[in-house]
Amino acid sequence: MSIWSVRCLCHKFCRQAHILANRRIIPPAQRLPQVVNGTNRPAHNSLYQMVKKRTLEARTKLQANKYPNHNACMKVAKTVEFVPDVDEVAQTTTVSNLQGPQISFTALQDPQFRVGYADTRPNSTAQDVLKSSQCEKPPALKVDKSDELESDPCAEFHRLRRETSMSGGSGDGGDDDNKKSNEERLKQLKIKCFLGALAALLAGGLIAWLMSRRGKRSGAGDDETADSPEEALKRAKISGLISTPRSSDKIPQHVPYLIIGGGTAAFSAFRAIKSNDARAKVLMISNEYRKPYMRPPLSKELWYTPNPNEDPIKDYRFKQWTGTERSLYFEPEEFFVDPEKLQDSVNGGIAVAQGFAVKKVDAQKRIVTLNDGYQIGYDACLIATGCAPKNLPMFRDAPPSVQEKVMVYRTPDDFDRLRRYALQKRSITIVGNGFVGSELACSLAHYSKQHGGGKVYQVFQEKGNMSKVLPNYLSDWTTRKMEAQGVCVIPDASIRTATRDESQLKLELNNGMSLLTDIVVVCVGCTPNTAMAGPSKLEVDRSLGGFVVNAELEARRNLFVAGDASCFYDPLLGRRRVEHHDHSVVSGRLAGENMTGAKKPYQHQSMFWSDLGPEIGYEGIGLVDSSLPTVGVFALPSQSEKRADSHIDVRSDASSKNVYKKMTDGPDLVCDPNEAPNYGKGVIFYLKNDKIVGILLWNLFNRIGLARTIINENKDYEDLNEVAKLFEIHA
């Protein structure tokens, strides 16, 4: 290995050591220049030396600005005469022995590791060469900042960045400054957050103060519109914001009479208890936030009342068929006793614990357990939990964007929501053709006409409206009547898919049709609330549902069931479960009487009624099922007779020759629809084993007592036309 190679390796190792020591990026070392031919022209050499000297000075200055921490002598360029050692002399001699011009080497070393630069001219003079001994770490070269800014417009930015980096990397002092700076910023941020929160609180207080002053001014002008604390509390209760009482520990731990549920059957039982025990103390536990109310007007009378009041605190008043006006609630708020004061009431009364649910009933210990674990003892208990509306699985499992456009119909809150849609002229789709679905479709169509609302659709799988109750011919006729009232009836169809289309819901039907609707109302029946049956060890009927009770409506000793949730035994028609208002009233009354010590069996044939618009109204009793054979007898009006808008004012001049009966093949005994294009008034008999088990009175009223008597007689009639004359259908 030659000495030249050793020197190169030393330079390389020194450079790596310097990089590790200073931890700064240093440009790579310059490669050794190629050998060049020497020349002896003095003028050329002098010019070259001057250019070379200035180039080296500029390079040194640039290096000093770029690497300010370097301690090597690099501000003044020095050149030394290249004096080879013994080995180099030998090498030079070897090269010089070659034929041709003399060759000399130019040695350029990094300014960080050597004191001077080799001259490219082998015979440079002393005036042109600066001795390396004169370069001993001269003071830093002062640079004129104005010249620097003129030459580089970004010099100021680079200077600030260098100063920041030098201050940040100057040991513990820089870290302390950074910590102080961060602490100062955090302190300023906390101050700003505190001031922002304080400003928000002041603004909220100012707005509340202004609103209170505005309320006082409006109340001063009209005392009747101002809400008193009692009305404010009542409004909060009705809106479902609070429960009554606020917590279950305010409920009495033991009551003589306990009623689970807050519907029609529950309130009817309370009336019966109070009639037999004047000072009875009755506690009612309801999972709703309202006092007991009736449900039938929600799909009928409330929609036909002129200018219904929008404020729920006004008790949802409506006009009955008799022309009188009443509230949806059975009794006003003042009628009820506060649950906390029930035990101290001398004359007794009824207290309603709103917003609570029962988890378990221990019939042996006579203890009821609420969902929060609170226990209440009783002497006699009634379960009147009613039923809950069903929903279709496709809507129940749909994404939230679809579910917010789907609702069921059961409570006054549902009525308020649907009425708002109707007032906003939105399109409404009703799924189902039962009592609630058909009644609601006609009511909405009438309401939309009165207020210029949107379209009303009714989608169901059957062939006609009320097909599970009415015979086929009457169901088809009813469907045409509903279409004439403005309902877009779509029979023989079911919803296949439901997707969100911007603000509406797109329904794809199995018949290829598609609908765009704003809201879907599911009316496909309801399911009895029997969740407590398992923990309470009570029997539930597998086919009909509901708690199984005996003839006295008793499930266990001193534990009764009434209303939609009861599955009772009918001596004439077998075991049944009925979901009608009349059954809830009568069964609740009977259960209340038995809770006070009576032992009466339930033998009542409950009735129902329905209104499909202003032109169709009917009442039924017994087992009314379209799958049974039927016989229909109708009085046909004359051609010149015009039917009134209200079914209460219907009159017919038809004679007895207009009353007829036609037998047909198959399960139905019906009137021929071709011969009877308009079914004004009539009676339909439902037969089972040639006996009348059900009667439907079509636009005939005040004859339910007669129909109940005929069913209870349980006779075989040879001529049903003669039986129909008893109802005076043409009177």
Buried (B, 14 or more C-beta within 10 A) or exposed (E): EEBBEEEEEEBEEBBEEBEEEBEEEBEEBEEBEEEEEBEEEEEEBBEBBEEBBEEBEEBBBEBBBEBEEBEBBBBBBBBBBBEBEEEBEEBBEEEEEEEEEEBBBBBBBBBBBBBBBBBBBBEBEEEBBBEBEEBEEEEEEEEEEEEBEEEEEEBEEEBEEEEEEEEEEEEEEBEEEEEEEEEEEEEEEEEEEEEEEEEEEEEEEEEEEEEEEEEEEEBEEEEEEEEEEEEEBBBEBBEBEEBBBEEBEBBBEBBBBBBBBBBBBBBBBBBBBBEBBEEBBBBBBBBBBBBBBBBBBBBBBBBBBEEBEEEBBEBBBBBEBEEEEBBBBBBEBEEBBBBBEBBEBEEBBBBBBBBBBBBBBBBEEBBBBBEEEBBBBBEBBBBBBBBBBBBBEBBEEBEEEBBEBBBBBBBBBBBEBBBEBBBEEBBBBBBBBBBBBBBBBBBBBBBBEEEEBBBBBBBBBBEBBBBBBBBBBBBBBBBEBBBEBBBBBBBEBBBEEBEBEEEBBBBBBEEEEEBBBBBBBBBBBBBBBBEBBEEBEBBBBEEBBBBBBEBBBBBBEBBBBBBBBBBBBBEBBEEBBBBBBBBBBBBBBBBBBBBBEEEEBBEBBBBBBBBBBBBBBBBBBBBBEBEBBBBBBBBBBEEEBEBEEEBEEBEBEBEEEBBBBEEEEEEBBBBEBEEBEEBBBBBBBBBBEEBBBBBBBBBBBEBBEBBBEBBEEEEEBEEBBEBBBEBEBBE
